[in-house]
Amino acid sequence: MSKLFTSLPPTDALIIVFINCLSILSIFFFFGSSASNLIVVINLVVTMFILTLSLSIKDDKRKLLRIIHEWYPIPMIFFIFKEVHVIIQSLGRDDWDSLLIYIDRSIFGCDPTVWLANYSNPILTEILQISYASYYFIMLVVGIELYLRKEYEKFNFAVFTIVYGFVLSYIGYLLFPAVGPRFTLHDFYSMNTDLPGIWLTNTIRDLINTGESIPKGAINAIALAQRDVFPSGHTQMTLISMYFARQYKINSRYIIYTLGILLIFSTVYLRYHYVVDVIGGIFFMIITLWSAPNLFKLNVKIKRIIW
């Protein structure tokens, strides 16, 4: 255990701290419910898994364990995303869409997604829907190249920063739950006819909806949807990936830049986000990149908080 106390990596510490904060939140606000009990138990199991894995790689030279330890944050990000959704649903707070719409209208004098609908066409929609779906691919490319180059310090810092960025965006979702303009300003069930693509748009749309807790054919989609609008995590995390692509001279950085620019524009064009969400994503990106280096160095202090 003494080895564990003195060597817990920053990413492990960050994940453990955040999921246990979610457990405390669930206990405080809906103690005794099945959702709260499940969250607490699962997070304890996940915490033990991370601690065990972190300790095991110190005493075991097997490559597989190290690979699992280095890459487990990827599925963990999605797992926490779902857990945040359960907490938001359990809290039953009102959505903040009215305020976000008001801010957009105050800035632009109109609803940007409605205005953009006048210039939509299937080819553009197809390109932007594919770009929007490249979200995780962009981050993976950065990590994979650094890993294959064996630049492990850069890889570990990039992974920490990305996980940290997701954590900050999840805090935003908890504070400002909202569903986005595809529900409030447009008819969600008419998306395929109002904003058609060519070949892949509908399929990608269905996959994204499923990932956001909206199964195909859901009758009351808005009640099921993730409250993940402000800030735009797609904007925040894409800009962070573009930053690392430039900073570390990733070979495919120009592809990442192109996809990234198209992706950020697509968040509004495809009606997933208000423009204020994109602005929020930029702000959260700046906060992430500004604070991540110092937080990464505070490994010892983070461990003290945990214990």
Secondary structure per residue as TSV (DSSP state, phi and psi in degrees):
chain	resnum	aa	ss	phi	psi
A	1	M	-	360.0	-33.3
A	2	S	H	-63.9	-35.7
A	3	K	H	-62.7	-40.8
A	4	L	H	-64.4	-43.9
A	5	F	H	-59.9	-33.9
A	6	T	H	-97.3	0.6
A	7	S	H	-137.6	11.9
A	8	L	-	-64.6	118.6
A	9	P	-	-64.2	153.1
A	10	P	H	-57.0	-40.4
A	11	T	H	-64.6	-42.1
A	12	D	H	-60.3	-46.3
A	13	A	H	-61.2	-43.3
A	14	L	H	-61.4	-46.3
A	15	I	H	-64.1	-44.6
A	16	I	H	-61.8	-45.5
A	17	V	H	-60.3	-45.8
A	18	F	H	-69.1	-46.1
A	19	I	H	-66.5	-31.3
A	20	N	H	-76.4	-27.5
A	21	C	H	-64.7	-38.2
A	22	L	H	-64.2	-37.5
A	23	S	H	-62.5	-45.4
A	24	I	H	-62.2	-40.9
A	25	L	H	-61.1	-44.3
A	26	S	H	-67.0	-37.6
A	27	I	H	-66.6	-40.6
A	28	F	H	-68.7	-39.8
A	29	F	H	-99.6	-27.6
A	30	F	H	-143.5	53.8
A	31	F	T	-60.8	138.8
A	32	G	T	89.5	-14.1
A	33	S	S	-75.6	161.2
A	34	S	H	-63.0	-35.6
A	35	A	H	-64.6	-44.7
A	36	S	H	-63.6	-46.1
A	37	N	H	-60.7	-42.5
A	38	L	H	-65.5	-43.7
A	39	I	H	-61.4	-46.0
A	40	V	H	-62.5	-46.5
A	41	V	H	-64.9	-47.5
A	42	I	H	-61.5	-42.6
A	43	N	H	-68.4	-31.6
A	44	L	H	-66.3	-41.6
A	45	V	H	-64.9	-43.8
A	46	V	H	-64.0	-41.4
A	47	T	H	-59.8	-45.7
A	48	M	H	-64.7	-37.0
A	49	F	H	-61.6	-47.2
A	50	I	H	-65.1	-43.5
A	51	L	H	-63.1	-43.4
A	52	T	H	-63.9	-43.3
A	53	L	H	-64.3	-43.2
A	54	S	H	-63.3	-39.7
A	55	L	H	-71.1	-37.6
A	56	S	H	-63.6	-38.5
A	57	I	H	-70.8	-14.0
A	58	K	H	-77.9	-29.8
A	59	D	H	-108.9	-6.0
A	60	D	-	-126.0	126.9
A	61	K	-	-90.7	4.9
A	62	R	-	-63.7	131.1
A	63	K	H	-66.0	-34.8
A	64	L	H	-60.1	-43.1
A	65	L	H	-62.4	-39.2
A	66	R	H	-66.5	-41.7
A	67	I	H	-62.4	-44.5
A	68	I	H	-59.6	-44.1
A	69	H	H	-64.7	-37.7
A	70	E	H	-75.4	-26.8
A	71	W	H	-112.7	-5.6
A	72	Y	T	-62.1	-24.8
A	73	P	H	-58.8	-22.1
A	74	I	H	-64.1	-57.7
A	75	P	H	-66.1	-26.6
A	76	M	H	-64.9	-35.2
A	77	I	H	-59.6	-45.1
A	78	F	H	-69.6	-38.3
A	79	F	H	-59.8	-46.0
A	80	I	H	-66.4	-36.9
A	81	F	H	-55.0	-44.7
A	82	K	H	-69.4	-36.9
A	83	E	H	-66.0	-41.2
A	84	V	H	-59.4	-39.5
A	85	H	H	-60.8	-45.2
A	86	V	H	-61.3	-41.0
A	87	I	H	-66.0	-44.6
A	88	I	H	-61.6	-43.2
A	89	Q	H	-63.4	-39.5
A	90	S	H	-70.5	-32.8
A	91	L	H	-69.2	-30.6
A	92	G	T	65.0	32.4
A	93	R	-	-78.4	157.7
A	94	D	-	-69.9	148.2
A	95	D	-	-75.5	153.5
A	96	W	-	-99.9	15.4
A	97	D	H	-59.2	-37.4
A	98	S	H	-58.5	-42.3
A	99	L	H	-68.3	-41.8
A	100	L	H	-63.8	-40.1
A	101	I	H	-63.9	-42.7
A	102	Y	H	-60.7	-42.8
A	103	I	H	-64.0	-44.7
A	104	D	H	-58.9	-45.2
A	105	R	H	-67.4	-33.8
A	106	S	H	-67.2	-34.7
A	107	I	H	-79.5	-46.4
A	108	F	H	-105.4	-11.8
A	109	G	S	74.3	10.4
A	110	C	S	-163.2	179.2
A	111	D	-	-94.1	111.3
A	112	P	H	-54.2	-38.5
A	113	T	H	-67.1	-35.1
A	114	V	H	-70.1	-41.4
A	115	W	H	-64.1	-42.3
A	116	L	H	-65.3	-25.2
A	117	A	G	-60.6	-24.8
A	118	N	G	-69.6	-18.1
A	119	Y	G	-116.4	13.0
A	120	S	-	-77.0	150.2
A	121	N	-	-152.2	154.4
A	122	P	H	-57.6	-37.1
A	123	I	H	-65.8	-47.4
A	124	L	H	-62.1	-42.6
A	125	T	H	-60.4	-43.1
A	126	E	H	-61.1	-46.6
A	127	I	H	-61.8	-44.8
A	128	L	H	-72.3	-33.3
A	129	Q	H	-67.7	-39.0
A	130	I	H	-65.5	-42.0
A	131	S	H	-62.4	-41.6
A	132	Y	H	-61.5	-37.4
A	133	A	H	-74.8	-10.7
A	134	S	T	-82.3	4.7
A	135	Y	H	-47.9	-60.3
A	136	Y	H	-71.5	-31.3
A	137	F	H	-59.1	-42.1
A	138	I	H	-60.6	-45.8
A	139	M	H	-66.8	-40.1
A	140	L	H	-63.1	-40.5
A	141	V	H	-59.5	-43.5
A	142	V	H	-61.2	-48.5
A	143	G	H	-65.1	-43.3
A	144	I	H	-63.2	-43.1
A	145	E	H	-65.3	-42.7
A	146	L	H	-62.7	-38.2
A	147	Y	H	-67.9	-44.2
A	148	L	H	-67.4	-29.3
A	149	R	T	-75.5	-9.6
A	150	K	T	64.2	29.7
A	151	E	-	-92.4	73.1
A	152	Y	H	-69.4	-31.5
A	153	E	H	-65.5	-44.0
A	154	K	H	-65.5	-41.1
A	155	F	H	-60.4	-48.1
A	156	N	H	-63.2	-39.5
A	157	F	H	-68.7	-40.3
A	158	A	H	-62.6	-43.5
A	159	V	H	-62.5	-45.4
A	160	F	H	-58.9	-46.6
A	161	T	H	-63.9	-40.1
A	162	I	H	-66.2	-45.3
A	163	V	H	-61.9	-42.2
A	164	Y	H	-62.0	-41.3
A	165	G	H	-61.7	-42.6
A	166	F	H	-62.7	-42.4
A	167	V	H	-58.4	-45.7
A	168	L	H	-62.8	-40.6
A	169	S	H	-66.2	-36.6
A	170	Y	H	-65.9	-35.5
A	171	I	H	-63.0	-39.4
A	172	G	H	-60.4	-41.3
A	173	Y	H	-64.5	-39.3
A	174	L	H	-65.4	-37.9
A	175	L	H	-79.3	-37.0
A	176	F	S	-129.4	66.3
A	177	P	-	-63.4	135.3
A	178	A	-	-159.2	155.7
A	179	V	-	-104.4	-21.5
A	180	G	-	98.8	164.7
A	181	P	H	-66.9	-21.9
A	182	R	H	-64.8	-19.6
A	183	F	H	-100.4	-38.1
A	184	T	H	-91.4	-36.5
A	185	L	T	-107.0	-11.1
A	186	H	S	-136.2	168.9
A	187	D	-	-90.7	110.2
A	188	F	G	-56.1	-39.0
A	189	Y	G	-76.2	-8.3
A	190	S	G	-108.2	11.5
A	191	M	H	-58.2	-42.4
A	192	N	H	-67.1	-26.1
A	193	T	H	-95.5	-34.5
A	194	D	H	-76.1	-32.6
A	195	L	S	-134.6	68.1
A	196	P	-	-77.2	153.6
A	197	G	-	-107.9	-144.5
A	198	I	S	-120.4	-68.6
A	199	W	S	-113.3	-50.1
A	200	L	S	-103.4	-12.3
A	201	T	H	-55.0	-51.0
A	202	N	H	-63.6	-40.7
A	203	T	H	-64.4	-46.0
A	204	I	H	-63.3	-41.3
A	205	R	H	-58.9	-45.0
A	206	D	H	-63.5	-40.8
A	207	L	H	-64.4	-41.8
A	208	I	H	-65.8	-42.1
A	209	N	H	-59.8	-42.8
A	210	T	H	-62.3	-42.5
A	211	G	H	-63.1	-23.5
A	212	E	T	-101.9	26.4
A	213	S	T	72.6	21.1
A	214	I	-	-116.8	93.9
A	215	P	-	-67.8	153.3
A	216	K	T	-60.5	132.7
A	217	G	T	86.9	5.4
A	218	A	-	-59.5	133.8
A	219	I	S	-76.7	-42.3
A	220	N	S	-118.0	70.9
A	221	A	H	-59.9	-38.6
A	222	I	H	-63.6	-30.9
A	223	A	H	-73.1	-27.1
A	224	L	H	-90.4	-23.4
A	225	A	S	-62.4	145.3
A	226	Q	-	-64.6	140.5
A	227	R	-	-92.2	78.9
A	228	D	-	-131.7	45.0
A	229	V	-	-95.6	-49.7
A	230	F	S	-113.1	123.4
A	231	P	S	-80.1	169.5
A	232	S	-	-72.6	102.5
A	233	G	H	-63.0	-32.8
A	234	H	H	-60.5	-41.9
A	235	T	H	-68.5	-50.6
A	236	Q	H	-57.4	-53.9
A	237	M	H	-73.5	-30.6
A	238	T	H	-66.6	-43.0
A	239	L	H	-64.7	-37.1
A	240	I	H	-64.5	-42.0
A	241	S	H	-64.4	-40.5
A	242	M	H	-64.3	-37.8
A	243	Y	H	-61.5	-48.0
A	244	F	H	-66.6	-35.8
A	245	A	H	-60.5	-39.1
A	246	R	H	-76.4	-44.6
A	247	Q	H	-63.3	-40.0
A	248	Y	T	-102.7	9.6
A	249	K	T	51.4	53.3
A	250	I	-	-63.9	136.0
A	251	N	T	-58.5	-37.2
A	252	S	T	-94.0	23.7
A	253	R	H	-61.5	-32.2
A	254	Y	H	-72.4	-31.0
A	255	I	H	-67.7	-41.7
A	256	I	H	-62.7	-42.1
A	257	Y	H	-60.2	-45.4
A	258	T	H	-64.4	-51.1
A	259	L	H	-61.7	-38.4
A	260	G	H	-63.3	-44.8
A	261	I	H	-63.8	-44.9
A	262	L	H	-63.4	-40.0
A	263	L	H	-62.3	-46.1
A	264	I	H	-63.3	-42.1
A	265	F	H	-64.4	-36.4
A	266	S	H	-65.7	-26.5
A	267	T	H	-58.8	-33.9
A	268	V	H	-90.0	-46.3
A	269	Y	H	-56.5	-41.7
A	270	L	T	-84.9	3.3
A	271	R	T	73.0	23.0
A	272	Y	S	-82.0	-29.6
A	273	H	-	-137.0	155.8
A	274	Y	-	-83.7	162.5
A	275	V	H	-64.8	-34.5
A	276	V	H	-62.4	-28.3
A	277	D	H	-65.6	-40.3
A	278	V	H	-64.4	-43.2
A	279	I	H	-60.5	-42.4
A	280	G	H	-62.2	-38.7
A	281	G	H	-62.9	-39.3
A	282	I	H	-64.7	-43.9
A	283	F	H	-62.2	-45.1
A	284	F	H	-65.9	-33.9
A	285	M	H	-62.5	-44.7
A	286	I	H	-61.9	-45.1
A	287	I	H	-61.2	-42.2
A	288	T	H	-62.2	-51.8
A	289	L	H	-68.8	-28.9
A	290	W	H	-73.5	-39.8
A	291	S	H	-97.2	-19.9
A	292	A	H	-59.2	-45.3
A	293	P	H	-58.4	-44.1
A	294	N	H	-68.6	-38.9
A	295	L	H	-66.5	-36.3
A	296	F	H	-62.2	-34.9
A	297	K	H	-78.9	-13.7
A	298	L	-	-90.4	36.9
A	299	N	H	-58.0	-42.3
A	300	V	H	-64.9	-43.0
A	301	K	H	-66.8	-37.1
A	302	I	H	-61.8	-41.2
A	303	K	H	-63.7	-36.5
A	304	R	H	-65.3	-37.4
A	305	I	H	-62.9	-43.1
A	306	I	H	-61.5	-43.6
A	307	W	-	-95.0	360.0
